[in-house]
Amino acid sequence: MNNKMNFTCDLETGICGDASEEGIQLIDFNQPEKTVDVYYVTDPICSHCWALEPVLRRFKEQNSPYFNFHVVMGGLLEKWGDGPVDPANGIFKPADVAPHWREVGELSRMPIDGTVMIENPVQSSYPPSRVFKVIQKHHGDDKAYEFLRRARENLFIFNQNISETTVLVKIVDGLGINGEKIVQEAESETGQQLLNEDFALARKLGIRGFPSIVIVNEDNQGVKIVGARTLETYIEGLKQVVPDEVRPKETKSLSKLLKKEKLLFAKEIEVMYDLQQEEVKDFVEKVLTSSEYETNEILGERYLIAKE
């Protein structure tokens, strides 16, 4: 006989429905004490940081009980000058960025259009970095991190110049907070002071490139991982500084993840749920209803957008 009473109301969404997928779960209330700090040193226009998104999300999602996560703005581009900005990658002027970004996108499968750097180039990464810091000050780490993701989407996918005030205001408004007020403070002396604090911390951590992850325990011992690496690399780094056995927790459902993130690329779903590229389409159709998402594509890569 089917159990007609097997229903539950979701605390996050307020929606009631079938609880069969939850079942009987083993709960461990002995959560590890967070004695480790993870510093993610980054920049809003860092292409390799965009490439790291799938791995970093899973690392955070599964191992967050073990550490406090801190995002640090590193200051990749103050302004374009007469000399090279990144001679190792052949970047001397804004237009040189576009092919480099496109290559990073193709290799990582986190696509980057890059046309903006030819038609309306970002002149500095400091404006969005200052906005990040002001949001963090008034609305906390999670909302600031959400802004960072939306800023990168606008830059890398939708070719928006995120150093422009109007673009920043629109992005912040989309977070449900007053964009004009936030950006105005970011453009003041206060905004730069907050950003300078991050620059000082990045120097203290010995950072010279992005992305960089520094994992430090309560004895002030740790590891530094430079560049976009594999999930296994970050887990191994965490194991070296966590005193107890590291046991990654189970990832949340794609339905909950998409509601939180709003936009996910196929590559991000592959990494989060251990899927092959060709398995993503069937997986999505199996675990999501058509009312939860719509699909789109850019540069040959599919992505999901959460429906309101």
VOFILUM-311991 format. One record per residue (C-alpha): y, z negated, x negated. Coordinates in steps of 0.1 Angstrom, whole numbers, plus 5000, padded with zeros to 4 digits. Layout:
BEGIN
YZX/...
***
This chain:
BEGIN
500050005000/503550094987/505849794981/508849865003/510649554990/510849664953/514549704951/517349564929/521149564926/522549674893/525049414879/527049674860/527349944888/526849744920/524350004931/521149904947/517950104944/514250114933/513449854906/510050004897/511250124863/512149774852/508749614859/507749284842/509649234810/509148994781/512348814773/513148654739/515948404742/515748324706/518448564696/519248574659/522448414647/525048674637/525548594601/526248954590/529349164592/529149544593/532349724583/532550094593/535450244573/536450574589/539350794601/539950984634/539951324617/536851264594/534351544602/531451364585/532151054606/531851284637/528551404623/527351044619/527950954656/524351004668/522850784640/525650524641/525350474679/521550414677/522050174647/524549974667/522649994699/519349864685/520549624658/523749474673/522149124677/522149094640/525749174631/529349164640/530649524639/534149604626/535849944625/538349984597/540850264595/540850424560/543850664560/542451004552/545651204556/549151064554/550751414553/550251754538/551951794504/552152054477/548851954460/545251954472/544151704497/540351744491/539851974461/536051904461/535752084494/538452344486/540952194510/544552264499/546252334532/545452284569/543752624574/541252534547/539952264569/538652484597/535652654579/534752314563/534652144597/532752434612/530052404584/529752024590/529352084627/526652354622/524652134597/524851814618/524651994653/527651784663/529752094669/533352134656/535452434667/538252374641/540652634655/543352374659/543752344622/544852704621/546852734652/548352384656/547152164627/547051794626/549851684602/548651324597/545751104607/548050804607/549350844643/545850814660/544850544635/547950334645/547150384682/543550264675/544949944659/547449874688/544649924714/542449694694/545249424693/545849424730/542549544746/539849454721/537349634698/535349804725/538349974741/539650074707/536250224698/536250414731/539650564721/538350674687/535550864704/537851024730/540251124702/537451294682/536251474712/539751604719/540151714683/536751854673/535652004706/538752074727/541152164698/543851914707/546251804680/545751424680/548751364658/551051464686/552551194709/551851374741/548251424733/547751054723/549450934755/547151144776/544051014758/545150654762/545950704798/542450824803/541150494792/542850324821/545650174801/549350254796/549450534771/553250554768/553550184761/550650184736/551850494717/555450364716/554250044699/552050244675/555050444664/556950134657/556949914625/554249704641/551849984643/552150064606/551849694597/548549674616/547349994599/548349854565/546049554571/543149794575/544149984543/544149654524/540749564537/539349904528/540549854493/539049514491/535749664502/535949924474/536050224497/536950564483/535450794509/534450824546/532350734563/531350424545/529350134558/529549794541/527049524552/527849174541/526048844548/527448484549/526948444512/529348734506/526548954493/525849294507/525349664503/527649964505/526450294520/528750594514/528550914534/526651014566/523050894560/519850864580/519150584605/516450454581/519050414553/521250184574/518249984587/517049934551/520549824541/520649574570/517149434560/518449364525/521149124537/519548974569/517548664561/515048714590/512849004600/514849294616/513349394649/515349664666/515749604704/514849864730/517550124737/519250134772/518350404796/520050744793/521550684828/523350374815/524250524782/525850834798/527850614822/529150424792/529850714768/530950974794/529951264771/526851314750/525651604729/521951704728/521751584692/522851234703/520151224729/517551344704/518451074679/518650794705/515350864721/513251014693/513151364708/512651704693/515451964701/513252154725/512251834744/515851734755/516151954786/512951834802/513751474792/517151484808/515851644840/513151374842/515351064838/518551174854/519451294888/521651604893/524351374908/524651184875/525651464852/526651824845/526052034815/528252244793/527952424760/530152474729/529152674698/525552694710/525152314715/524652164750/526351844761/526251624792/529251504810/528851204834/529851274869/532351024885/
***
